[in-house]
């Protein structure tokens, strides 16, 4: 399990929360409560990190590498 930093901000007018992950550009979410926003950003991060399907050319080899 990896930990990610997220930034939460409350909207002064609505009381809703926006949240984003600085390390993952474009990975944002929101919620009516802080808890809901955190739950939603967890899902957004999981979807962000989910690999896209790759179509390989004939003869190409797909490998995975570990970093860190």
Buried (B, 14 or more C-beta within 10 A) or exposed (E): EEEBEBEBEEEEEEEBBBBBBEEBEEBBBBBEEEEBBBBBBBEBBEEBEEEEEEEEEEEEEEEEEEEE
